[in-house]
Amino acid sequence: MKTKAAVLYEAGKPFEIEELEVVAPGDREVLVRYDYSGLCHSDLHMVKGHLPFRAPMVFGHEAAGEVLEVGSKVTNVMPGDHFVASFFPVCGRCRWCVSGNSRLCDMGANGLDGFLPGGKFPFRGAKGEEVGAMMSVGTFSQYATVHEDSLIKVEDDMPLDKAALVGCGVPTGWGSAVNEANVRAGDTVVVYGIGGLGINAIQGAHFAGAKNLIAVDPVEFKRDSAKKFGATHTAATAEEAQRIVTEVTRGVGADSTIITINSLTAESVSNAAEATSKGGTVVVVSMGEYADATIQLSGVQLALWSKRIQGALYGGCNPVYDIPKLLGLYKSGHLKLDELITSTYSLEEVNKGYEDLEAGRNLRGVIVHEH
């Protein structure tokens, strides 16, 4: 089968729209049609060379669509099923899966190399060259072959453009507050960076009962948006946020701070740690240069004040459990998804979509695939 896809050949270059061949699914693989794909900032970290990847690669890791064909040993989906793509496969058998940490599943270790579990590349180029798929799903393509463990079946009446967002950005942000920061009723919480992750951290903290919820972002549109998702205060800078925290807590500090800015820096971690109270938690969600030393704090001060630095992959969520749960919260009116989608784009407009993301124009941009 032929597919149109956005391919990256080198970090720092724009995506190229090309026709590729989709490799036929094996025994435990599935041929899918992607209908919608979210534009997530994580792709940009690879585009900019912050994270290593094997080129050429079809990018995109946040999508929803329909199953078209299944391999002979596939058991969890069938043709016609609707799904959300998980940006890492979940085997259900490794030590991480069986201990409730399936976001760390050993099967997901090859996501930056682009091949499927088992070692097969899912696409072929015009000259027969192997083309990888980001996080083994490659959602910037009309069609793809993926492993069955990368798909989460969803109900047929779920709007797929909204469901696509629950593949990455929503659980990562929501879970950073609910799971990793363990926000409780009455807490004071600061979220630094109100993009696709930060806005959902605001949602999660609000849902968990935060009393004071401070959204920090230099872009006025994002600060205004944060208020609609539950923020009680907004600040354009970390210094302004520090003053607000000091005032509303009478000098105690925030129970938790969550860093979801575009690119992690040592200064951002220091600012968050300063705003955090004794016994509080700094949650690091943002990424940056893989090898950079972006946490430079006094270990003695951490020890003396019992503060905690917590990394957060996928917000501590587990896709098989949390994707259906979050979609259930959307259907019950407890989770905003419609309001997250600021703009939609065709696949050919993928580069423009990321320009808009970097310019702070979008909470979430979505590619609408044409078939």
N, C-alpha and C positions, 0 to 999 in steps of 0.2 A: 504494500500500500504506500502511496505517495502522501507526503504531508508538507505543509508550509510551516517553517519554524524560524525562530530568532536564534542565530548561532553566534557565538563569540570565539574568535580565533586568537585573540591576544589581549591581555589586560591593558586597559587604557584606550582600547579601540571601541567604536560603536558596534552595536549588534548588526548583523547582516541577515536579511530575510532571504532564505533559500528553500528550495525544494529538496527534501530528503526522502530516503526510503526507510520505512518502518520495518524493522526486523520482525519476522513472525514469532508469536509467543511460543515459549517452550511449555513443558508439563505444568509448571507452577506459575506461569506468567499469564498476563491478561492484556488484550488489546483494548485500549480505551479511546474515547473521544472526549477531549477537553472542551468544555463550553465556556468557562470563565477562568481567568487566572489573575491573581492579585499581584500587584507590583510591590514587592517587599524590599526594604532597604538592605537586607542581607545579601541580595544579589550584587548590590553595588560594592560591597566589601571585596567580592571576588573580582568584579570588573576593575576596581582600582588597584588590585594586586595585594590587598591586605591579607587575603587568604589564598593559599596556593590551589591551583586546579589544573586538570589536564585538558588541554585544548586539542581539537575543537569541541565545544560543548553547547548543547541546547540548554538555555537557562530557564529559570522559573521553578518554584517549588511549592506554590500555594494555588490549588485549583479544585474545581468540581466538574463532574461530567457524567458520562454514561458508559457502562461496560458494553463492548461490542462482541468480544470473542474471548473464550477462556481455554486454557490448556487442560489436558486430560486429567490432571491431578489437583486442579483448583477446587477448593471446597467452600470458600467464604463468600464468593460472589458468583453471579450468573449473568448471562447476557440480558440487557435491559435494566439491570440494577443501576441506581444512582449512587454516586460515591463522592467522598472528599479524599483528596490525596494526602497521605501522611508523608512529610518530607524526610522521614526515615522509616525503613521497614521495621516491623515488630514481629520477632520470631515467636515470642511467648514461651521460650524454653531456656534461654541463657540466664545467667545469675542475675542480670539486671532486670529482665522481664519478670522472673519469678519472685523478685523482691519488691515489686511495685515501682520499678524505675525503668520502664520500657523505653523512655526517651534516650536512654544510654545503651540501647540494644546493640549487641556486637555486630548485627547485620548492617547497621547504619554507618559503619566505619569507612565505607568506600564512596561516600556521597560526593566528595570533592574530586574523585577520579572518574566518576561518570558512568561506571558500569553497574549492571544489575547484580544482585546476589547470585553467585555462581560464576561471575566473570564475563558475561556477555554484554557487549555494547548494543544499545537499543536502536541506533540509527546508522545508516550508511549514507555517505555523501555521493556526489555525482560521479566520482571516480572510484567508488567502492570503499573509500576510507572509513574507518570507524569513527563515529561521532558519539560522544557521551551525553548523559542527561544529568543535570544538576540534581544532587541528592537522590539520584536514581529515578526521578520522575520527569524532569524536563517539561514543565508545563507551558512554556512558550512555544508550543507546537499544537497543531490541530488534533493530531493523533499521536499515540505513543504506545509502546509495549513496556509494561511495568510488572514488577513482582506482585503477587497477590497480597503479600504482607504489607504493601505500601498503600492499600486501599481500605477505607472505612465506609461501609455501606450506610446510606442515609435514607430516610423516608422519601417516598416518591413525591409528596406534596411540598417538600422543602424547596424554596427558591434557590437555585444553584448559584446565582450571583452572590447571594448572601452567604451560602454555605461555604463557598470557596475561601472566604476570609478566616474561617475557623480551622484552616489547615496549618496556619502558623501564627499570624499577627495577633489574633484575638486571644488564643490560649497563652501565648508567650507573655503578653501584657497583663491579662487578667490574672494568670497564675503567679506572676511575679509579686502581685499584691496579696492574693488570697493564700497561696501556698508558701512561697519563699519568704515574704515579709510577715506572713501570718497575722495580717491586720485583724484587729479585734474592734468591737463596738467601743466608740469613744476615743480611739487612737488619733494621733496627729501624724499625718503622712505627707511627705514631699515627693513629687515626681518631677525629675529633671528631663525635659525633652518630650514634647507632646506631638509625636508623629503617630504612625500606625501602631507602635507598641505602647507608647506613653499614654495615648488616649484610652487604651484598654486597661492599662494599669489604673487609670483614674476610675474607669467603670468598676473594676474589681474591688478597689479600696472603698468606693462608695457603697457597693453591694454589701461588703463586709462590715460596714457601719462606722467608717472613719468620721470623727467629729470635725476635725480640721484637715482639709485636703488641699494642699498647695500645689498648683501646676506652674511649672517654670519653663518658659520658652520666650525667645526674643521676638517671635512672630506674633503679631496681634491677633491674626485670624485663628491661630492655634490656641491662644489663651482664651479667646472668646468661645471657641468650640469646647474647651475643657469645662467651662461652666455648664454647658448643656449636658455634659456627661457626669456631673456630680462635684466638680471642684468648688470649694467654698472660697478660695483665694487664688489669685494669680500673681505671678511676678515675671518680669522680663529678664532678670539676672539672678545669679546665685546669691549675691549680696542682698538684694531686695528680699529674696526668699528667707534668708537668715534673719532679717529684721522681723519679718512676719512670724516666723517660728518662735523667736524669742518673746514676742509680744503675746501670742495666743497661748503659749505654754508657761508664761511667767518665768522664762529663763531655763526651763527644764530641758527643752529640745524635743525633736520629733521621735516618736516611737520607731519609725522606720523611714528610710529614704530609698528611692528607687531610681536608678540611673538608666535612662532610655534615650540618651542623646545620640546623634548620628554617628559620632566616632569617639570612643572612650579616650580620656586623657587623665594624666595623674592629677591635674588640677580639679577635674570634675569629681574624682573620688575623694580628694581632700575636702572639697566643699561639702560633699554629702556627709562625710564623717564628722565634720565640724557641726553640722546641723542636727546630728543624731544624738539622742539622749544617752545617758548611762544605761547599759543593758539593752540598747537598741540595735537595730540591724540595718546595714547598708547592703542593698541588693544590686548587684552588677549584672545588667542585661545587655548593655551596649558592647559592641565589638570595635576593634580598630586593627592596627598592625599586629599580626599574630605574635611577633617576638618582642614587642615593646614592653618595657616595664611600666605599666600604667597604674600600679598600686604602690605608692611610696608614702607610707605612714609610720608613725612611731608604734612599734609593737608593744612597748612599755605602756603607752597610753591606752592601747586597745585592751591590754590586760588589766590595767588599773580600773578602767571604767566598764569592763565586761562588754565591750562592743563586739559586734560580729560582722564580718564581711562574707556575704553569701553570693556565690555565682548562681546564675539562673539560666539553664537551657530549657527552652520550651515552657518556661514558667513553672517548672516542676510538674507539669501535666503529663498524662499518659494518653496517647491518641485514641486507643480503642475505648477507653472509659470516658475521657473528657470531651471529645468531639461530639458524641451524641448528647452528653449532659449540657454542653453549652448551647447546642441547637435547641434543646428542650427549653432552656431559659429564654432563648429568643422567642420561641413560640408562645411562651407564657407571659411575655412582655417584660421580663426582668433583664434582658440584655439587648442593647441597641446594636443592630447591624446595618439596617438601611441607612442610618445617619452617618455611617463611616465612609460610604462610597461618595467621594467628592467628584470624580471624573471617570469616564470610561474611554477606552482607546481601542482602535483596531490593532492587530498584530504589527502592521507596518508602522504604527505610531509608538512602538515600544520605547524608542530612544527619547521621543518627546515626553512620554510618560515619566521617565526617570529624570528628565530635566525639570519637570514640574515638581517631582518629589523633592529634589535637591533645593529647589527655589522656595519650598515651604508652602506650595499652593494646595497640596492634597493632604487629607488624612489618610485616604487609601484610594489609589487608582486601580482600576480593574480592566484587564484586556478582555474584550468580547470576541471570541473566536468565530469566524465565519466558516460555514460548511457547505 
